[in-house]
């Protein structure tokens, strides 16, 4: 599903039951992933599995709506808390859409990632960000700072949107 609730052309999104283990092209979440934010409850496991199965970035509201439609009993505040905790633990990436809403994507590894995001359709592509990472470390060290964190947002228009002249859309 994209940030606005539509399912991508690949028919991705939250699977029936909200318990799909594998996301498109990614390994499924492990119980250890849930344990990174505390006790592995049924609700946290359900949220993480749904996030991993989502097609790209997804808002908490869209993820919650998918879970409800699949019969899962998880409250919206639980979804928000779980997604925020997964992001803080390095198990989810976070970007903001054009309206400022936080969108989440399952991170199968613990490494920090950056994405190039199409402003038209919301397609998100992970990019090699080693130069940004080393630059941030260097700037922090030069200023005698430790535990430096950064946010880098790369946006543009993908080739598909350029060729069709598409407009609108959200992050996926």
C-alpha positions as CSV (number, residue, x, y, z in Angstrom):
1,X,0.0,0.0,0.0
2,X,1.2,3.5,-0.6
3,X,0.8,6.3,1.9
4,X,-2.6,7.1,0.6
5,X,-3.9,3.6,1.0
6,X,-3.8,2.4,-2.6
7,X,-2.2,-1.0,-3.3
8,X,0.8,-0.9,-5.6
9,X,0.7,-2.5,-9.1
10,X,2.4,-5.5,-7.6
11,X,-0.6,-6.0,-5.4
12,X,1.5,-5.7,-2.3
13,X,0.4,-4.4,1.0
14,X,-0.7,-6.0,4.2
15,X,-1.6,-9.6,3.5
16,X,-4.8,-11.3,4.7
17,X,-4.5,-11.8,8.5
18,X,-1.8,-9.2,8.7
19,X,0.7,-12.0,9.5
20,X,2.7,-12.3,6.4
21,X,6.3,-13.1,7.2
22,X,8.0,-11.9,4.1
23,X,7.8,-8.5,2.5
24,X,8.4,-8.1,-1.2
25,X,12.1,-8.8,-1.8
26,X,13.0,-8.7,1.9
27,X,13.5,-11.3,4.5
28,X,10.7,-11.6,7.1
29,X,11.0,-10.3,10.6
30,X,12.4,-12.5,13.3
31,X,11.2,-12.8,16.9
32,X,14.4,-11.0,17.9
33,X,13.2,-8.0,15.9
34,X,10.2,-7.7,18.1
35,X,12.3,-8.3,21.2
36,X,14.4,-5.2,20.4
37,X,11.6,-3.0,21.7
38,X,10.6,-5.0,24.8
39,X,8.5,-8.0,25.5
40,X,7.4,-9.7,22.3
41,X,3.6,-9.3,22.5
42,X,1.1,-10.5,20.0
43,X,0.3,-6.9,19.0
44,X,3.9,-6.0,18.4
45,X,4.5,-9.1,16.4
46,X,1.4,-8.4,14.3
47,X,2.5,-4.8,13.6
48,X,6.1,-5.8,12.7
49,X,4.9,-8.6,10.3
50,X,2.4,-6.2,8.7
51,X,5.1,-3.6,8.3
52,X,7.5,-6.1,6.7
53,X,4.8,-7.2,4.3
54,X,3.8,-3.7,3.3
55,X,4.9,-2.5,-0.1
56,X,7.3,0.3,0.7
57,X,6.7,3.1,3.2
58,X,3.3,3.2,5.0
59,X,1.6,5.4,7.5
60,X,0.5,4.2,10.9
61,X,-3.1,4.9,10.0
62,X,-2.9,2.9,6.7
63,X,-1.1,0.0,8.5
64,X,-3.8,0.0,11.2
65,X,-6.6,0.1,8.7
66,X,-5.1,-2.9,6.9
67,X,-4.8,-4.8,10.2
68,X,-8.4,-4.1,11.2
69,X,-9.7,-5.1,7.8
70,X,-7.7,-8.4,8.3
71,X,-9.4,-9.0,11.7
72,X,-6.4,-8.1,13.9
73,X,-7.2,-6.6,17.2
74,X,-4.6,-3.8,17.5
75,X,-5.3,-0.3,18.5
76,X,-4.1,2.7,16.6
77,X,-2.0,4.0,19.5
78,X,-0.4,0.6,19.8
79,X,0.5,0.7,16.1
80,X,2.0,4.2,16.6
81,X,4.0,3.2,19.7
82,X,5.3,0.0,18.1
83,X,6.3,1.7,14.8
84,X,8.1,4.5,16.7
85,X,9.9,2.0,18.9
86,X,10.9,-0.1,15.9
87,X,12.3,3.0,14.3
88,X,14.3,3.9,17.4
89,X,15.6,0.4,17.7
90,X,16.8,0.5,14.1
91,X,14.2,-2.0,12.7
92,X,12.2,0.5,10.7
93,X,13.1,3.5,8.5
94,X,11.1,6.7,8.7
95,X,10.5,9.4,6.2
96,X,8.0,12.2,6.1
97,X,5.5,12.7,3.3
98,X,4.8,16.1,1.7
99,X,2.3,16.8,4.5
100,X,4.8,16.0,7.2
101,X,3.3,12.7,8.2
102,X,5.7,10.0,9.3
103,X,5.9,6.9,7.1
104,X,7.6,3.7,8.1
105,X,9.3,0.8,6.2
106,X,10.6,-2.4,7.7
107,X,14.4,-2.5,7.9
108,X,15.6,-6.1,7.6
109,X,19.2,-5.2,8.7
110,X,20.4,-3.0,11.4
111,X,22.3,-0.6,9.1
112,X,21.1,2.9,8.7
113,X,19.7,3.6,5.2
114,X,18.8,6.5,3.0
115,X,16.3,6.5,0.2
116,X,15.7,8.4,-3.1
117,X,12.0,9.1,-3.2
118,X,9.9,10.1,-6.2
119,X,7.8,13.2,-5.4
120,X,5.2,12.1,-7.9
121,X,4.4,8.5,-7.2
122,X,6.3,7.9,-3.9
123,X,8.5,5.2,-5.2
124,X,11.4,4.8,-2.7
125,X,14.8,3.3,-3.7
126,X,17.5,2.6,-1.2
127,X,20.8,4.3,-2.1
128,X,24.4,3.8,-1.3
129,X,25.0,6.5,1.4
130,X,28.5,5.7,2.5
131,X,29.7,9.2,1.5
132,X,27.0,10.8,3.6
133,X,27.8,8.5,6.5
134,X,31.5,9.3,6.4
135,X,30.9,13.0,5.9
136,X,28.6,13.1,9.0
137,X,31.2,11.3,11.1
138,X,33.9,13.7,9.9
139,X,31.8,16.8,10.6
140,X,31.0,15.5,14.1
141,X,34.6,14.6,14.9
142,X,35.8,18.0,13.7
143,X,33.3,19.8,16.0
144,X,34.2,17.4,18.9
145,X,30.7,15.9,18.9
146,X,29.9,12.2,19.7
147,X,26.9,10.1,18.8
148,X,26.1,12.4,15.8
149,X,22.8,11.6,14.0
150,X,21.6,13.0,10.8
151,X,18.6,13.2,8.4
152,X,19.1,13.3,4.7
153,X,16.2,13.5,2.3
154,X,16.7,12.8,-1.4
155,X,13.7,13.4,-3.6
156,X,13.2,13.6,-7.4
157,X,11.0,12.3,-10.2
158,X,11.4,8.7,-11.2
159,X,11.7,7.6,-14.9
160,X,8.2,6.1,-14.9
161,X,6.6,9.4,-13.8
162,X,8.8,11.4,-16.2
163,X,7.7,9.3,-19.1
164,X,4.0,9.4,-18.2
165,X,3.8,12.9,-16.8
166,X,2.2,11.5,-13.6
167,X,1.3,13.8,-10.8
168,X,0.3,13.4,-7.2
169,X,0.9,10.2,-5.2
170,X,2.6,9.5,-1.9
171,X,5.6,7.7,-0.6
172,X,5.7,3.9,-1.0
